[in-house]
Amino acid sequence: MSACLPVSLSLRAWIAILISGSDHFHFPEVRMRRLLWLLAAGLLLLPLACSDDKNKQQVNAPPQPATPKGKFDALDNEFKVQQMQLGSQFQTARPDEQQKIRQKAMGLGNEFADRFYQLAEDNPKDPVALDALFWVLQNAPASPVYPKAADKVAARVDEMPLKDLAERLSTMRGGNPKILDSVFQRAEKEESDPLAGDLLGWVAMNGGMVPVGQQATERLLEKYPDHAAVERLCLTMNLNFPKAADTLKLILDKSKSPRVRATAALGLGKKFAADADNPGANSADADKAVAQAEKYLAMVVDQFGNANPALKAEAERERKKLNLRVGKEAPDIVAKDLDGKEFKLSDYRGKVVLLDFWGNW
């Protein structure tokens, strides 16, 4: 009201002046109609005057400082905009320029890492600090501040709400040793909570090549053999992980979930098929590996196929590949030559044959 007071006073004074100076209004009814018109005009103009006055105050007021969350959102949006710009540039760039743009996009997170880390440093008690630290872990693994961010997150794992920790980890790949250790210890502490299985699964999937990852795998299978994390572990387990075959056999033995068992059997089939294709394997070892691969792939098809058609189809494709190993008889091919004449590969049995597979698009 105080901002509008001078304006309202000036309008009233203006009206009073017009009325007092209107000596030529000789008839009372004319003067009354004029008075009512002036009052109505004044009431219409008054809100506009107040609005203008408020707008001037807003324009002249100093900008309010952004909240930590506002700063995080603005910084994250800036990062995403640059990502989109690089994506657009990649689509229209020449092939020789695309590699540079790809490298720029892959390293973009490292360029923002310092600013996100500083945001966490400036607001250590604000929830946005964890958002910023996890952003660095997820998007800037090669940045100089990554180790410092990892140390800070590892120190706070024990105090975070368990659900919040599990949700954050579910979108993060790559295991910093300190974080792996702290998450495993938190899972041990919270073993009665089902979310502990999520923590163990994350450590197992991201730390498979280090002792704590193997320890988390054993504990996961011991306490939560039917946990969804076990199925994800089967799907993501690198077959070069230490004791990969033993772990998959243990899963197949302990779990009662058809989906988990089917995934473990498929993993074993692929593992033994890869062993059969190992150039260093002798013929006898290769044949044994093929027999094991066939055993587990057939298990997927015959025992679990109805419950999981996608895994069944994948197992059938793997079984076909077993007959394409070096030293095995090639399957027959029926096709037409360049002159349109039909031929079979078996027509050339006993001869040296070079097959050239090519195509036009």
N, C-alpha and C positions, 0 to 999 in steps of 0.2 A: 504494500500500500504506500509506503514512504516513497518508493521510486516513482509512483504515479501522481503524487500530491502536487508537484509544481505544474504538471500538465493540466490537472483538473481545475486548479485555481485559475490558470490562464484562460481556460475555456469559460469558466463562470464570469471572469472579468470581461471577457470578450462579449458574452451575451449581455451583461449589464450595460456595457458601453453602447451596444447597438440599441438596447431598449431606451436608455436614457436619452440618446441622441435622436430618437425618432419622433421629432415634434410634428412631422407632417402626417402622422397617423391620427386623424381627427376622430375616427369612430372607434369606440371601445371594442366592438367585435373584431375589427380589423387588427387592432393591437393585440387582442387575445390570441387570434389565430397565428399571428407572427410570433408571439411569445412561445406558443406550443411548438411551432415548427423549429424555432431555435433550440428549445430544450431537447427535442427529439434528435436534432443534428448533433448536439453536444454529446448525448448519450451514445450515439453511433460512433462518434470519433474517439471517445474516451478509451475503449478497449484497444483500438489501433495504436493510440499514443502510448498506452501502457506496454503493449507488445513491442513496439519499436524501442522503448526505453530498456526493456529486459534484454532484447537482442543486443543492444549496444553494450550492456553490462557483460553478456556472455562473450562477446567478441573481445572485449578489453580484458577479461579475466585471464590470469596466467594459466597455462595448461596444467592439468593435474598429473602427477607422476604416475606412470603405468605400474600396475601390480606385478609381482613376480610371475604370476600365471599369465598375465597379458604379455609380458616380455617373452616368455617361453613360446606362447602361441604365435607371436609375431615372427620370432626367429625360425620356428618350425615351418611356418607358412612361406617364409623367404626361401628356405631350403627346398621346399616342394615346388615352388614356382621355378626355381633354377633347374630342378630336375626335369620339369615339363618342357622348359625351353631347350634343354639339351636333347630331350627326346625328339622334339620337333626338328631341331637342326640335324639330328642323325637321319631322320627319314628323308630329308631333301639333299643331304650331302653326297659328294662323290665317294666312291668306294675307298679311295686313298685317304679321304678325310675322316671316314667313319671310325677308324681305329683310334684316332686322336680324341674324337668326341666320346667314344666309349670309355677310354681311359680317364677322361675328364669327369665323366659321370660316376665312375667307380671310385674316384678319389674325392668326390664332392663333399662327402661327410667329414673328411679330414680337415677341409677348409673351414668348416663350421665348428669343429670340436672345441677349439679354445673358447669360443663365445658361450657355448653351452656349459662348459666346465666352469667358466668364470661366473655364470649365472648361479650355479650351485654353490660356489664359494661365497658369493655375495649374500646368499639367502640360506644359510646352513640349517636353520630351524623351520623353514617353510617347506611344505610338501613338494613344492616344485623342484627342490634340490635333488630328490630321488629321480624325478622325471628327467631332469637334465643329465644326471649321471648315467642312467640306463640308456638314454639317447646316445651318449658317447659310446657305450659298450656295444650298442646295436649297429651304429652307423659309421663308426670311425675307429676300427680296430688297429689301423696303422698310424694313428695320430700320436704325437708325443705325450698327450695328456691321458691316453687310454690306460696306462698302468696306474696312474694316480686315481683315475675314476674307478678302476677295478678295486683298488685298495679300500677306497671309501665305501663302495658297495659291500665288499666282503665284511667290513667292520659293522655294517648295519643290518646284515642278514638276520642276525639273531633277534633283533628288536622289531622287525617288520611284521605286520599281521600276516598270518600264514597264507590266507587266501590271496592277499595282494602280492605276496612273494611268488606264489605259484603262477598267478596270471602273468606277472612280468616275465618270469622265466620261460613261459610257454611260447613267447614270441622271440626269444633270444637264442641265437646259435653261436657256438664257439665257447669253449670253456677255459676261462682263466684259472690257473691252478688254485689261487687263493679263494676264488669264488666257489669252485668245485668243492674244496675242503669245507668251507663254511656252510654251504648248502647241505652237504652230506651230514655234518654235525647237527644241523637244525632238523633234518629228517629223523635222525636217531633220537633226538630229544622229543619229537612230536610223533613217535611211532604209533600211538593209539589213534591218531587222526588219519582218515583216508587220504587227505591231501599230502601226507608224507610220502605216499606212493608216487605222486606227481614229482615231488622233489627228487626221489631216488631215480625215477625214470629219466629226468633231465640230466642228472649227473652221469647215469649209465650211457646215455646217447651221446653226450658231449665230451665224455672223458674215457671213452673205451680203450684208449691206448695208454692210459696211466693207471697206476694201482688203485686210486680212489674210485675210478670209473668201474673197474672190475669188482671192487668191493661193493659198490652200490648195486651192480647187477646181481650179485649173489644175494644181497639183502632183499632186493626187490622180489626175486623169485622165491625167497624163503617166506616172506611175509604177505606178499600180494601177487601170487602167481596168475590171477585172472584179471589183474588191473589192466586198463586200456593202455597204459604206458608200456606194458610187455609186448603188446601187438605192435606198437610204434617202434619199439626196440628191434623187433624182428625185421621190420620193413627197412629200417635205417642202418642196421648193423653192417659195418664194413666186414667183408669176408676175410680180410687180412687182420682183423682184430685178434689179439691173443685168445686162444681157446674158443674161437667163434663156433666151431662145430660142436664142441662139448656144451657150450652155453645153449645152443639151439636144441640139442638133444635133451638137456635138462628142462627147458621150457616145454618141450613136447611131452615129457614125462610128468611134470608137476601140474601143468595147467589143465583145467576141466572145460575151458572155453573153446568151443569148436573153431571160432575165428582165430584165436591165438594159436591153437594147435595147427590149423591149416597154414597160417603164416610161417610158423616155425618149420613145418615140413617143406614148404616151398623154399625157404632159405637154405635148408639142408640139401635139397635137390640141386639148387644153383651152386652151392659150395662144392659138391662132389663133381658136378659137371665141369666147373672151372678147373678142378684138380685133374680131370681127365684130359683137358686141353693144355695142360702144362707141358711146354716143350721138353722139360727135363725129365718127365716121367717116362719110365720104360713101358713096354707094351703090357706087361702083366699088371703093373700098378694102375695103368690107365683103364684096363678092363674092369678091375675091382672098383675103381671110382665110378665108372659108368653103371655098374650093377647097383651101387649104392644110390646114385642119382636117380636111376629108374625106380628104385624101391620107394623113395620119398616122394617123387613126383606122382607116382601111381597112387600113393596114399592121399595126396591132395585131390586127385580126380575122383577116386572111388569112395573115399570116406567123407570128404568135406565138400565135394563139388556142388551138391544140391543147395547147401547153405551159403555158398560163396561162388557164384558163377564167374566172377571176374578172376579170382585166383585159379579156378579150374581151367579157364581159357589160357591163362599165363602158363600153368603147369603143362598143358598140352603142347604149347609152342616150344617149351623147353625140351619136352620129350622128342619132338621132331628134330631138334638141333643135335641130339645125341647121335643120330645117324649120319651127321655131316662131318664127323671128325676125320682128321687125316688118317689115311689107311683104310677107311671104310668104303664100301661100294657106293658110288654116287647114285642117287635116285634117277630114274629114267626121265628124260625130257622129250616132249613132243612139241615141235614148232615148225615154222616155215622158214626156208632160206630166202636169200635176196631175190631169187627167181620165183618165189611163191610156191616152191615144191616142199611138201611136208617131209620131215625127217624125224628120226628118233635117235637119241644118244646111244641107245643099245645097238643101233646099226653099225656103230664104230667100235664095238667091243674088240679088244685085242690090239687096237691101234692107239698111238699117242694122239690125244685130242686136246686142243686148246680152246677153252670157252671164253668168249669175249662178251660180257654183259654190258650193254650200253642203252642209252635212251635219248629221246629228243623231247624238250619241253618248249 
